[in-house]
Amino acid sequence: DASKSIAMDVYYYDRDAQGRGDNPGVFTKSAKWEVGTANKRGTWYKDVCKQAASLYDSGREATDLVVGADVGDMILNDPWVVSMLDNRRIELGTINPQWQENGVVYIGKLNFSGIMLDIFVYRGTYQEKNESGKLVTKPYFPKTAALIAAPKTGIIRYGAVTQIEMDKQTYTRTGKRIPKHLVDETANAKETILTARPIASPIMKSPWRACEDVFAT
């Protein structure tokens, strides 16, 4: 039935017949992420240093730190980061927030024990109805999440689209954008519907380290 879809989970690591397996892309934080003081590093900075190093140990290059809105605000308000940026004897990096396209904010570049990471905040949102039918706005990237990523390790793939076309027959098409043409002779009108089924996927194993909620205790 072309009108019905099946939701499926896609995994990029080994799992057994019972669906069990350790995801190497998930990191367990050492403690709840908190800011530091003017003279002491915060727990968040120590964890990023550790996880960035773990990417290098696995043969990946860590270049980007992608965080949710709440984590980005924490970094910008960390007294230790502000203090180190004012200290000209230590080149910790630069902070220069800039709004970019598609809900991305570039925060700046910081040095994590010798590993320079570009920091991005993703603020993109979408709307959907909750259980009571009310339309709510949700972030694509959790506000409390953090992800350390290697460069050039992903690709957008496209699934097949099955649809009923003008000859009343069902077809399965492949491609980035699949057109469906409709004609209404009475209204003297034509309509074209474009359908896509994209899925972002890695091209190598475990190219990131991620934590969904860095503020959880």
Phi, psi and chi 1 to 4 in degrees:
 res  aa     phi    psi   chi1   chi2   chi3   chi4
   1 ASP       -  111.3 -172.4  -17.2      -      -
   2 ALA   -67.9  -16.2      -      -      -      -
   3 SER   -83.1   -9.4   64.9      -      -      -
   4 LYS  -113.4  144.5  -63.5 -178.9  179.5  179.9
   5 SER  -120.8  157.9   60.4      -      -      -
   6 ILE  -117.2  123.4  -60.2  175.0      -      -
   7 ALA   -81.4  130.4      -      -      -      -
   8 MET  -134.8  142.9  -60.0 -178.8   66.8      -
   9 ASP   -89.8  139.8  -66.8  -37.4      -      -
  10 VAL  -113.5  127.8  179.1      -      -      -
  11 TYR  -117.9  141.2  -62.0   91.8      -      -
  12 TYR  -115.3   36.8  -64.3   99.8      -      -
  13 TYR  -151.1  164.8   57.0   92.5      -      -
  14 ASP   -72.6  136.0  -64.1  -28.5      -      -
  15 ARG  -135.4  150.7  -68.4  160.5   58.9   87.3
  16 ASP   -86.7 -175.1   60.3   21.8      -      -
  17 ALA   -62.9  -24.6      -      -      -      -
  18 GLN   -90.9    5.7  -73.3   71.4   42.2      -
  19 GLY    81.1   15.3      -      -      -      -
  20 ARG   -95.3  145.4  -63.8  169.7  -58.0 -165.0
  21 GLY   172.5  148.8      -      -      -      -
  22 ASP   -89.1  124.1  -66.5  -31.8      -      -
  23 ASN   -82.7  111.7 -175.3   -9.6      -      -
  24 PRO   -70.8  -11.9   26.3  -34.5      -      -
  25 GLY   -85.0   -4.6      -      -      -      -
  26 VAL   -98.6  130.1  174.1      -      -      -
  27 PHE  -113.3  143.4   78.2   79.4      -      -
  28 THR   -96.0  119.8  -58.5      -      -      -
  29 LYS   -66.3  153.1   58.8 -173.1 -179.0  -60.9
  30 SER   -74.8  -29.0   60.1      -      -      -
  31 ALA  -165.0  172.2      -      -      -      -
  32 LYS   -57.4  133.5  175.2 -175.6  176.1 -178.8
  33 TRP   -70.9  127.2  -81.8   20.3      -      -
  34 GLU  -140.6  157.1  -65.8  179.7  -34.8      -
  35 VAL   -73.9  165.0  -61.3      -      -      -
  36 GLY   -96.9 -159.0      -      -      -      -
  37 THR  -115.6 -179.2   65.8      -      -      -
  38 ALA   -60.3  -26.0      -      -      -      -
  39 ASN  -116.7    4.4  -59.1  -49.2      -      -
  40 LYS  -141.3  134.5 -176.7  179.1  179.2 -179.5
  41 ARG   -68.8  147.2  -64.4 -178.7  -61.5  173.8
  42 GLY   -82.5  165.2      -      -      -      -
  43 THR   -63.4  -32.5   53.5      -      -      -
  44 TRP   -63.5  -41.2   77.1  -89.1      -      -
  45 TYR   -65.9  -41.2 -176.9   86.0      -      -
  46 LYS   -63.6  -40.6  -63.1  175.7 -176.5  177.9
  47 ASP   -67.1  -40.8  -95.6   -0.9      -      -
  48 VAL   -63.8  -41.7  173.0      -      -      -
  49 CYS   -57.0  -45.8  -70.1      -      -      -
  50 LYS   -64.8  -45.4  178.9 -179.8  177.3 -179.0
  51 GLN   -74.4  -33.8  -62.8  -54.6  -36.5      -
  52 ALA   -64.3  -40.1      -      -      -      -
  53 ALA   -64.8  -35.3      -      -      -      -
  54 SER   -66.9  -31.8   76.1      -      -      -
  55 LEU   -64.9  -45.1 -100.5 -174.0      -      -
  56 TYR   -62.4  -37.9  -88.7   92.6      -      -
  57 ASP   -64.2  -27.6  -69.0  -16.9      -      -
  58 SER   -90.6    6.9   65.4      -      -      -
  59 GLY    90.4   12.4      -      -      -      -
  60 ARG  -107.8  155.0  -50.2  -74.3 -175.1 -101.7
  61 GLU  -101.6  121.0  179.4 -175.8    4.4      -
  62 ALA   -88.0  124.6      -      -      -      -
  63 THR  -130.7  -24.6   58.7      -      -      -
  64 ASP  -127.5  140.8  -59.7  -36.7      -      -
  65 LEU  -117.6  112.4  171.6   61.3      -      -
  66 VAL  -105.7  126.7 -177.3      -      -      -
  67 VAL  -131.9  161.5  -61.1      -      -      -
  68 GLY   -78.5  173.1      -      -      -      -
  69 ALA   -59.3  -43.3      -      -      -      -
  70 ASP   -67.3  -36.8  -68.4   -8.3      -      -
  71 VAL   -69.7  -38.5 -176.9      -      -      -
  72 GLY   -61.7  -42.0      -      -      -      -
  73 ASP   -62.4  -37.7  -68.7  -19.4      -      -
  74 MET   -63.1  -44.7  178.8 -158.8   68.4      -
  75 ILE   -62.7  -42.9  -65.8  173.9      -      -
  76 LEU   -65.9  -24.5  -71.5  174.1      -      -
  77 ASN  -106.1   15.8  -68.5  -75.8      -      -
  78 ASP   -78.6  117.2 -172.9  -16.1      -      -
  79 PRO   -58.8  -34.2  -23.7   34.1      -      -
  80 TRP   -67.1  -42.6 -175.4   80.0      -      -
  81 VAL   -62.3  -45.6  171.3      -      -      -
  82 VAL   -60.3  -42.4  175.0      -      -      -
  83 SER   -65.2  -42.4  174.9      -      -      -
  84 MET   -69.3  -34.5  -70.3  -61.5  100.6      -
  85 LEU   -68.6  -27.8  -68.3  175.9      -      -
  86 ASP   -81.6  -13.2  -72.6  -20.9      -      -
  87 ASN   -89.6  106.1 -172.9  -15.9      -      -
  88 ARG   -73.3  -10.5  -67.3  -62.4   86.4 -166.8
  89 ARG   -80.5  -16.1  -67.6  174.3  -62.2  173.9
  90 ILE  -125.9  121.0  -61.1  177.5      -      -
  91 GLU   -91.2   85.4  -69.9  -62.6  -29.1      -
  92 LEU   -77.5  -28.8 -177.6   68.5      -      -
  93 GLY   144.7 -154.3      -      -      -      -
  94 THR  -139.4  144.6   57.1      -      -      -
  95 ILE  -119.8  119.5  -65.3  -66.3      -      -
  96 ASN  -150.9   76.7 -177.0   23.7      -      -
  97 PRO   -57.8  132.2  -24.3   35.5      -      -
  98 GLN  -140.7  129.5  -60.2  176.6   40.3      -
  99 TRP   -76.0  130.1 -175.5  -91.5      -      -
 100 GLN  -117.0 -170.9  -60.5 -176.0  -20.6      -
 101 GLU   -75.1  156.5  -63.6  179.8  -10.5      -
 102 ASN    59.0   38.5  -58.0  -42.3      -      -
 103 GLY    79.6   15.5      -      -      -      -
 104 VAL  -100.8  133.4  176.4      -      -      -
 105 VAL  -117.7  123.5  178.0      -      -      -
 106 TYR   -88.1  119.6  176.1   68.4      -      -
 107 ILE   -84.9  -45.2  -65.4  -63.2      -      -
 108 GLY   152.5 -163.4      -      -      -      -
 109 LYS  -128.2  130.2 -177.8 -170.8  -68.8  -76.3
 110 LEU  -126.5  155.1  -68.3 -178.9      -      -
 111 ASN   -95.9  120.3 -171.7  -36.9      -      -
 112 PHE  -113.1   88.4  -65.9   88.5      -      -
 113 SER    54.1   43.8  -63.8      -      -      -
 114 GLY    95.9  -12.4      -      -      -      -
 115 ILE  -100.2  116.0  -59.6  174.5      -      -
 116 MET   -85.5  123.5  -61.3  -60.8  -64.8      -
 117 LEU  -120.3  130.8  -63.6 -179.4      -      -
 118 ASP   -78.2  132.9  -74.2  -55.6      -      -
 119 ILE  -107.5  126.7  -55.6  174.7      -      -
 120 PHE  -124.0  141.3  -61.3   88.5      -      -
 121 VAL  -109.8  127.5  176.6      -      -      -
 122 TYR  -104.2  117.3 -174.5   61.2      -      -
 123 ARG  -111.3   13.6  -63.9 -179.4  177.4  -88.7
 124 GLY   -63.0  141.7      -      -      -      -
 125 THR  -132.1  164.8   59.5      -      -      -
 126 TYR  -142.0  167.0   65.4   96.3      -      -
 127 GLN  -120.2  142.1  -70.4 -173.6  -41.0      -
 128 GLU  -153.3  163.4   69.0  175.0   10.0      -
 129 LYS   -86.9  137.1  -68.8 -177.2  178.1  179.9
 130 ASN   -84.2 -172.2   58.6   18.7      -      -
 131 GLU   -62.7  -27.5  -65.4  179.5   -5.3      -
 132 SER   -89.6    2.7   61.6      -      -      -
 133 GLY    87.7    4.9      -      -      -      -
 134 LYS   -84.5  137.7 -178.0  180.0  178.5 -179.4
 135 LEU   -77.3  122.8 -164.5   63.7      -      -
 136 VAL  -124.3  152.6  -65.2      -      -      -
 137 THR  -101.3  130.4  -59.9      -      -      -
 138 LYS  -130.2  148.9  -63.8 -177.2  177.6 -178.6
 139 PRO   -81.2  143.6   29.6  -34.8      -      -
 140 TYR   -66.2  -41.7  -77.0  108.4      -      -
 141 PHE  -106.2  121.4 -165.7   87.7      -      -
 142 PRO   -52.0  140.3  -25.3   34.8      -      -
 143 LYS   -63.3  -24.2  -67.2 -177.6  177.6 -179.0
 144 THR  -105.7   15.5   58.8      -      -      -
 145 ALA   -99.2  160.3      -      -      -      -
 146 ALA  -144.5  143.8      -      -      -      -
 147 LEU  -143.2  129.0  179.6  147.3      -      -
 148 ILE  -105.6  124.7  -57.4  168.7      -      -
 149 ALA  -128.1  150.8      -      -      -      -
 150 ALA   -89.0  155.3      -      -      -      -
 151 PRO   -82.0  153.4   32.2  -36.4      -      -
 152 LYS    53.2   45.4  -59.6  178.4 -179.2  178.9
 153 THR  -117.6    6.5   55.1      -      -      -
 154 GLY  -125.5  163.6      -      -      -      -
 155 ILE  -150.8  150.1 -170.8  173.6      -      -
 156 ILE   -96.8  118.4  -59.9  -65.2      -      -
 157 ARG  -104.4  161.2  -54.0 -179.5 -169.8  -84.8
 158 TYR  -130.2  127.6  -67.7   85.1      -      -
 159 GLY   -82.2  165.0      -      -      -      -
 160 ALA   -72.7  153.0      -      -      -      -
 161 VAL  -117.4  125.6  173.9      -      -      -
 162 THR  -105.6  128.5  -60.0      -      -      -
 163 GLN  -151.9  156.0   59.5 -170.5   20.1      -
 164 ILE   -93.2  126.5  -60.7  175.7      -      -
 165 GLU  -107.0 -173.1  -59.4 -175.1   -1.8      -
 166 MET   -62.2  -24.3  -68.8 -177.3   61.4      -
 167 ASP   -86.7   10.6   60.2   -0.4      -      -
 168 LYS    70.4   11.5  -48.6  -58.1 -179.6 -176.2
 169 GLN  -101.1  155.0  -60.9  -60.3  -50.0      -
 170 THR   -95.2  131.0  -60.5      -      -      -
 171 TYR  -129.7  148.5  -64.0   90.8      -      -
 172 THR  -113.8  118.3  -62.9      -      -      -
 173 ARG  -114.4  152.2  -48.5  -78.0 -170.4 -172.6
 174 THR  -120.7  148.4   59.3      -      -      -
 175 GLY   149.7  175.3      -      -      -      -
 176 LYS   -72.7  -43.0  -66.9 -176.6  177.8 -179.7
 177 ARG  -133.2  120.6  -57.5  -72.6 -172.8  -85.9
 178 ILE  -105.3  118.2  -52.7  -59.4      -      -
 179 PRO   -84.1  147.5   30.3  -33.6      -      -
 180 LYS  -131.0  119.9  178.8  177.9 -179.7  178.4
 181 HIS   -99.9  131.5  -56.4  -71.1      -      -
 182 LEU  -121.8  141.6  -56.1  174.6      -      -
 183 VAL  -130.0  130.2  175.9      -      -      -
 184 ASP  -115.1   99.1 -172.7  -25.1      -      -
 185 GLU   -64.5  -35.3  -66.7   88.6  -11.2      -
 186 THR   -64.7  -43.6  -57.9      -      -      -
 187 ALA   -86.5   -3.8      -      -      -      -
 188 ASN    55.6   49.6 -163.9   30.0      -      -
 189 ALA  -135.3  150.5      -      -      -      -
 190 LYS  -121.3  148.2  -68.5 -177.4  178.3 -179.2
 191 GLU  -141.0  138.0  179.6 -178.4    2.1      -
 192 THR  -121.7  125.9  -61.9      -      -      -
 193 ILE  -108.0  128.7  -60.1  172.8      -      -
 194 LEU  -104.1  127.9  -70.0  177.9      -      -
 195 THR  -120.9  137.6  -57.6      -      -      -
 196 ALA  -136.2  145.4      -      -      -      -
 197 ARG  -126.6   73.2  -59.5 -166.3 -175.5  -79.1
 198 PRO   -80.8  150.9   30.1  -34.7      -      -
 199 ILE  -143.4  123.8  178.1  171.9      -      -
 200 ALA   -78.6  130.4      -      -      -      -
 201 SER  -142.7  149.3   57.3      -      -      -
 202 PRO   -77.0  155.2   28.1  -34.0      -      -
 203 ILE  -105.9    1.3   57.2  177.4      -      -
 204 MET  -144.8  163.0   62.7  174.7   61.1      -
 205 LYS   -79.2  131.5 -163.3  169.7 -176.1  177.5
 206 SER    52.7   61.2  -57.2      -      -      -
 207 PRO   -87.8   16.2   34.2  -34.6      -      -
 208 TRP  -153.0  170.1   55.8   67.3      -      -
 209 ARG  -132.4  127.2  -63.0  -69.4 -175.1  -90.3
 210 ALA  -136.2  149.3      -      -      -      -
 211 CYS  -136.8  128.2 -177.2      -      -      -
 212 GLU   -76.1  -34.2 -173.3  172.0   -4.5      -
 213 ASP  -140.4   99.1 -171.7   -5.7      -      -
 214 VAL   -81.6   -9.4  -61.7      -      -      -
 215 PHE   -98.6   -4.6  -62.7  134.4      -      -
 216 ALA   -68.9  145.2      -      -      -      -
 217 THR   -92.3      -   55.4      -      -      -
